Amino acid sequence: MGDIVRQGVAAFVAEVLARGGRAEPIPGQRDVRVQGADGSERVVRVCSTASDPWLARRRDGVPAADGAGVSYWVFVDLAPELPEFYVVDADDIEGGIEEEVALWLADRPGRTPTGSHPIQRSNVVHGQDHWDLLGLDAVKDPDHDAAPVPAAAVRVARPATPAVVEPDTDDGRLAVVADIGGYRVQGRVDPVSGTLEINRGPMEGRRFPDAAAAAQALVTFFDDHETVPDGDTFWRSEILE
């Protein structure tokens, strides 16, 4: 479950090869260097999910924060039996994130642009199978088997109901949520001891001495190299959702 990022990259690389291109994942990043069937080259950012929505990073909307020269984003949906792909111009995605993050920052002065930012399906659906933007063939090579994708069995069906549910009981603890790796994680914080228990999502049932330790555990679980495990910004009150 914690391997959604690597699954998405593997699925994308397999698709590029099947469409006459070449792909080289950039170590430690979500980005892939792609050479199209026409010989053109570009850097593509891969964003993966197994349940709506996709989660980008707030820092993706900070001007000049990305030095990799990303020209397109590919949104990979791992929920269907065969992955679905949406190719969107990087300026459109990053510009939208920048505008929404600016409003988020203005709403509460003192915030920093860290953590996750949701990308809704309606924002990317127009890019489904737009392989021409990457210089790739519209039709896959029938002799190229792109089926074997590492850890494909981990895919899960998209839930029919919202991921956020109300706590079963009111035990005096503060309900908090965090979005990471395509999942919404719910927890409860003891206002006296500061301990945090995850009660919905990956690592459900685990208890941590404080919010920062829980955030660090989730970042490690998802092998997320960009999210800052700051207990004050990683978690948000569920009451405000």
N, C-alpha and C positions, 0 to 999 in steps of 0.2 A: 504494500500500500504506500510505502514511503518512497517508491521508486518511479513516481509518475514522470518526473523530469527526464530521467534516462530513458524510460519507455517511449516518451514522445520524440526525443531526439533520434532514437533507434528507428522508430516507425518512419520519421521524415527522411532519414538517410536512405532507408530501403526504397522509399517512394521515388526519391531523386534518381537512384541508380536504375530503377525500372523505367524511368522516363528519359533515359539517355544521358543523364548528367553524372557529375562526380560530387561527392560531399565529404568534407573533412571537419568533424566536430572540433571546436576550439577548446582545449583542456580548461576545466574549471569555470566554464561559462555556459550560458544557454544558447550560444551562437554557433552557427555552422557556416563554414566557407564553402560556397556552392559554385561549381562551374557548370553552366548550362550546356545543353546539347549543341548550341550554336557557338560555344567557345567563350561566351561572356562569363564574367566572374562577379560575385557579390557576396556580402556577408548577411546572413539571415538569422533573425532571433526566433527561437522556437519557444512557444508558450503552450503548455499541455494541461489537460484536465481530464478527469474521468467522471466529472459531474459539474454542471453549471455553477458559477461562472468560471471563466479563466481568471487567473490572478497574475497580474503584472506587479511591478514594484512602483511605489510612489516616486522613487528617484528616477524612474524611466522618463518622467515628465520634466526633469530638471535640465534646462538648456546646458549643453556642453558636458553633461555628466557622463555621456557615453562616448568613449574614444575609439570604439571598435569599428566605426563606420558602417553601422547597420543600415541597410537600405530597405529591407522588407521584414515584416513579421509573419510567421506562419503559426496559426493557431491549430493545434492538434486535438481532436476529440477522440479519446480512447474508449468511450462508452460503447459505441456500436461494435458489432462483431468485426467489421473492417474499419480501421481508423478513418476519420474524415479530416480534411485539411482545408484551411481558409488562408489565403495569401493576401496580405493587406500592406499598402505602402507605409513605411515606418513614420513618415511625417504625419500621416493621418492619425495613427495610434498615439504617438508620443505627444502630438499637439493636443489631442483630446485629454490625455492624462494630465498634461501641464495645466490646462484650464480647470479641470476638476480639482486638482491638488491645490491650485491657487485659492479656490473657493474654500476648500477644507482648511487651509492655513489661516485664511482671513476670519473664518468662523471662530477660531480659538487661538489668538496670538500666543506665540511661544512654542507652538508645535514645530516639529522638524519633519521633513518629508521622508520618513522611513516607514517600513512595513509594506503591506500588500495593497494593491489597488484592483478592484474587480473590473473585468472586461466582459460585457454582456454579449450574448450571441447576436443580438440585433445590430451590434456595432461591427461585426465581421462577416455576417452571412453573405454579403455581396462579393466576398473574395473566395467563395468556395471553388476549389479546383482551378484557380487562375494560375496554372502552371506556366502560361506564356510570360507572366511577369518575371519569372526566373529563367527564361530561355529554355524551358523544358518541353518535351513532347506532350501534346494533349492526350495521346493514346499511349498506354503502357506497352512495353515490349512483352508479347505473350510468352517468350522463351525465358524471361527473367522472373525468377520466383522471388517475390518480395514478401512472401507470407511469414517466414521465420523472424519474428521480432522478439528479442529477449524479454523475458518476464511478462509476455502477453497475457498469461493466465491470471495476472493480478487485476486486469481490467474489471471494473464494476459497472453495473447498469446505472444510468442516471436516475436519481430518485424522483418519484412522482410527486412528492410533497416537499416543501421547503426544508432545508437542513436545520434551520433554527427552530427549536421547540422550547416550550416553557419548562422551567425546572419542575420536577415532580412534587417537591415540597418546599416550603419556605423555612429553612433551618437557620436563618439569620446571616448566612454567608452571602457575599456579593457575587452575583452572576456576571461572568465576563466571557468575551468571545475573542477569537483571533482567526485570521485567514492565512493559510500557508499551504503551499503544495497542491492547490486545487481543492482543499478541504476547509470547512469551517469547524474549528475546535471550540468547545464550550468548557468552561471551568467554573469553580466556585472558590472564592478567597475568604479565608477566615479573617475578619477585621481585627481580631485580638492577636493571634499568633502570626498572621501573614501567610500561613500555609495555603497552597493552591492545589486543588484536586481537579483533574480532568475528568469530566463526567459525560462527555459526548465527543466522538471522533477518534482519530488515531491516539494511541496511548491512553485510552479510556481506563479509568480506575487508578492511574498512577497519581501519587501525591508528592509534592515538592515543598521544600522549606519556604520558598517565596516565589513571587511571580517571575523574577529574573531567571531563576533556576529552571522553572517550567518552560520558559521561552527558549533558553539555551538547549534544553533537551529536545524540543520540537525542531529547532533549527538543525541540530545534529541528526535527528531521525530522518528528516527530509533531505539531508545533505545540501542544505541551502546556503550558498556562499555569499548571498547578498543581504538577506534580511538581518537586521541588527536586533539581537535578543535583549533589548532594553525592556525590563519589566514594566516601565512607566508608559511606553508607547506601543509595545507589541500587543498588549491586551487592551480591550476597551469594554466599557460597561455595556451589558446586554440591554439595559433599560433604555440606552440611547439609540439602539438599533432601529 
